[in-house]
Amino acid sequence: MEGQPDIKIDGVTAFALPLATSYRYAIELKSSKMSIWMEDRISKKQWCSTYKYKGGMAKTDYVSDANVIPDATVADYVKVQ
């Protein structure tokens, strides 16, 4: 398993235009496992990846042969550009 520093990124996003619902989000990398949390900014409904992936997602949970980024670390998948 890759030794990666713990990272937490949070912000606000929307997935469609115009007048799309916006969401608060947090993406966290802890002990080389990623978790994602989102909250609808109006309804306050929440979704969290840790309900399905107890302890966070391993790289194999979100990377496949079809979408792999060559030589990317788990931290590279967490970074927001």
C-alpha positions as CSV (number, residue, x, y, z in Angstrom):
1,M,0.0,0.0,0.0
2,E,1.3,3.5,-0.9
3,G,2.3,5.7,2.0
4,Q,0.5,9.0,1.4
5,P,0.1,12.0,3.6
6,D,-3.5,12.6,4.9
7,I,-5.3,15.2,2.8
8,K,-8.7,16.9,3.2
9,I,-10.2,19.1,0.4
10,D,-13.6,20.8,0.7
11,G,-15.6,23.2,-1.4
12,V,-18.9,23.8,-3.3
13,T,-19.8,22.4,-6.7
14,A,-22.8,21.9,-9.1
15,F,-23.2,19.3,-11.8
16,A,-25.4,21.0,-14.5
17,L,-26.3,24.4,-15.7
18,P,-28.3,26.6,-15.4
19,L,-29.8,26.9,-11.9
20,A,-28.4,23.5,-10.8
21,T,-28.5,22.3,-7.3
22,S,-25.2,23.0,-5.6
23,Y,-23.5,20.8,-3.1
24,R,-20.9,21.2,-0.4
25,Y,-18.3,18.4,-0.6
26,A,-15.3,17.0,1.3
27,I,-12.9,14.6,-0.2
28,E,-10.5,13.0,2.3
29,L,-7.5,10.8,2.0
30,K,-6.6,9.0,5.2
31,S,-4.2,6.1,5.5
32,S,-4.3,5.8,1.6
33,K,-8.1,5.3,1.7
34,M,-10.4,7.9,0.1
35,S,-13.8,9.0,1.3
36,I,-16.3,11.5,-0.3
37,W,-19.0,13.4,1.5
38,M,-21.7,15.6,-0.2
39,E,-24.5,17.8,1.1
40,D,-27.3,19.5,-0.9
41,R,-27.0,23.1,0.1
42,I,-30.8,23.6,0.2
43,S,-32.3,20.4,1.4
44,K,-29.3,19.5,3.5
45,K,-29.6,15.8,2.4
46,Q,-26.2,14.1,2.6
47,W,-24.4,11.3,0.9
48,C,-21.2,9.7,2.1
49,S,-19.0,7.0,0.5
50,T,-18.2,5.5,3.9
51,Y,-21.7,4.0,4.2
52,K,-20.7,1.4,1.5
53,Y,-17.0,1.5,1.9
54,K,-16.3,1.2,5.7
55,G,-13.0,2.8,6.4
56,G,-12.8,4.5,3.0
57,M,-12.2,3.4,-0.6
58,A,-9.1,1.6,-1.7
59,K,-7.6,2.7,-5.0
60,T,-9.1,-0.4,-6.7
61,D,-12.6,0.8,-5.7
62,Y,-12.4,3.8,-8.0
63,V,-9.7,3.0,-10.5
64,S,-10.0,0.3,-13.2
65,D,-8.0,-0.6,-16.3
66,A,-10.3,1.6,-18.3
67,N,-9.8,4.8,-16.3
68,V,-6.3,4.5,-14.7
69,I,-4.0,7.4,-14.9
70,P,-0.5,6.0,-15.5
71,D,1.9,6.5,-12.5
72,A,-0.8,8.4,-10.5
73,T,-0.7,8.0,-6.7
74,V,-3.8,7.9,-4.6
75,A,-3.2,11.5,-3.7
76,D,-3.3,12.5,-7.4
77,Y,-6.9,11.2,-7.6
78,V,-7.9,13.4,-4.6
79,K,-6.5,16.7,-6.0
80,V,-9.0,19.2,-7.3
81,Q,-7.9,21.2,-10.3
